[in-house]
């Protein structure tokens, strides 16, 4: 367990070092995220339908 902790510690420190400046950025709460979110939902639904059809054709 110690070996895993010691091996992952530099990676965690690296990630925290680059994540801190991201928290300092100002964000505009009026920016809509609906367009991108809708595209992701549609893509996920399409992928799910494709997988279901592939399983039906395989049987």
Beta strands, then each sheet from edge to edge (+ up, - down):
end
